Amino acid sequence: MAKRGQYFARLATRLNLAPAELDAYLIDNAISDAAHEIELTEQRPQMALFAK
């Protein structure tokens, strides 16, 4: 949870947003649960970590 808090604090600083503005930004730029599920289950080619 601390990492998440740091992420949002840095995002607010980078975008120069107040807490209420950050909430609105996150809501406006969020994806739906269905879209998230599609992203998680899509078959994408995996790059080999130790490919030659």
Secondary structure, 3 states (H helix, E strand, C coil): CHHHHHHHHHHHHHHCCCHHHHHHHHHHCCCCHHHHHHHHHCCCCCCCCCCC
